[in-house]
Every structure is written in structure tokens, then in C-alpha cells.
Amino acid sequence: MFSFDGIDRVPYFGEWAGDSGTARLQREAIAVLADAASRCADKDMRTPEVQAALAYLECHMVRPALCGTFRAALNLRDPLARASAAHKACKAIERAV
């Protein structure tokens, strides 16, 4: 399960170590979103793990509104429209990170 509570804090090794932890967590969060986008046509992916990944990315990206776009995509009723919008939002987030 994706969780970021204090994982990316590296107090003793300087800024370079903290940046590598942030990059790793961003990749993991995006992987969670990509998985959700691939499964959301058949399953409700508004899970705590997806919400945690979105919350993390919102704090670590220039355009956090894209996370809202992903949330809105998961709320669409039509399965095909939901999957299409989620894939599109996930790609936009990946480019913005």
C-alpha cells in the first residue's frame, strides 16, 4: 500500500538524499495511479491507496490541480469514459512531475 508518512525525510544525508527519496515516491505514486487507471473501467478505484498517492503528488508537483482531474475521472459513471479520462489524467500528471 502506498504511504508517505515521513518516508521521504532524510535529515542526516543532505538535500541530495532527500531528492532521491522524493523521486522514488513520485514514481511509486504514479505507478499506483497508472494501475488504477487500467482497472477503473471494471472496479471502483477510489481507494485509500489511490487517495494517498494523489495527496502525495499534490504536495510535490507544480500543477496539483491535475490530481483533481484524476479524482474527477474516477467519479465518471460511464466505464469507458472513466477509463479514458483516468488514463489521460495519469499521463498529464506523469508529465507534470
C-alpha positions in Angstrom: 0.0 0.0 0.0 1.3 3.5 -0.9 2.0 5.6 2.2 4.4 8.6 2.5 4.2 9.5 6.2 7.7 10.7 6.8 9.4 8.3 4.4 10.9 11.0 2.2 12.6 12.8 5.2 16.3 12.2 5.3 17.7 14.5 7.9 21.3 13.3 8.1 22.4 12.9 4.5 21.7 16.3 3.0 19.5 17.6 0.2 20.6 15.1 -2.5 19.4 12.1 -0.4 16.0 13.7 0.2 15.6 14.4 -3.5 16.2 10.7 -4.4 13.5 9.6 -1.9 11.0 12.1 -3.3 11.7 10.9 -6.9 11.2 7.3 -5.8 7.9 8.1 -4.1 6.7 10.1 -7.1 7.4 7.1 -9.3 5.5 4.8 -6.9 2.6 7.2 -6.6 2.4 7.4 -10.4 2.5 3.6 -10.7 -0.5 3.4 -8.3 -2.4 5.9 -10.5 -1.5 4.0 -13.7 -2.8 0.8 -12.1 -6.0 2.5 -11.0 -6.5 3.9 -14.5 -6.0 0.5 -16.1 -8.6 -1.1 -13.7 -11.1 1.6 -13.2 -13.4 0.5 -16.0 -14.2 -2.7 -14.1 -13.6 -1.7 -10.5 -14.1 1.3 -8.2 -10.6 2.6 -7.8 -11.4 5.4 -5.4 -9.4 3.5 -2.7 -7.4 4.9 0.2 -4.2 3.9 -1.6 -5.1 6.0 -4.7 -6.1 8.9 -2.5 -2.8 8.7 -0.6 -0.9 8.7 -3.9 -2.9 11.7 -5.1 -2.3 13.6 -1.9 1.4 12.9 -2.1 1.7 14.1 -5.7 -0.4 17.2 -4.9 2.3 18.3 -2.4 5.2 17.6 -4.8 4.1 19.0 -8.2 3.8 22.4 -9.8 0.2 21.7 -11.2 -1.6 20.0 -8.3 -5.0 20.6 -10.0 -4.2 17.7 -12.3 -4.8 15.4 -9.3 -8.3 16.8 -9.0 -8.7 15.9 -12.7 -7.8 12.3 -11.9 -10.3 12.3 -9.0 -13.0 13.6 -11.2 -12.2 11.0 -13.9 -12.7 8.2 -11.3 -16.1 9.7 -10.5 -17.5 9.4 -14.0 -20.4 6.9 -14.4 -19.6 5.6 -17.8 -16.9 2.9 -17.6 -15.3 3.7 -20.9 -15.3 7.4 -20.4 -13.9 6.9 -16.8 -11.0 4.7 -18.1 -10.2 7.1 -20.9 -10.3 10.2 -18.7 -8.2 8.5 -16.0 -5.5 7.4 -18.5 -5.4 10.9 -19.9 -5.1 12.5 -16.4 -2.5 10.0 -15.3 -0.3 10.8 -18.4 -0.7 14.5 -17.6 0.4 14.0 -14.0 3.3 11.9 -15.1 4.5 14.7 -17.5 4.0 17.4 -14.8 6.0 15.7 -12.1 
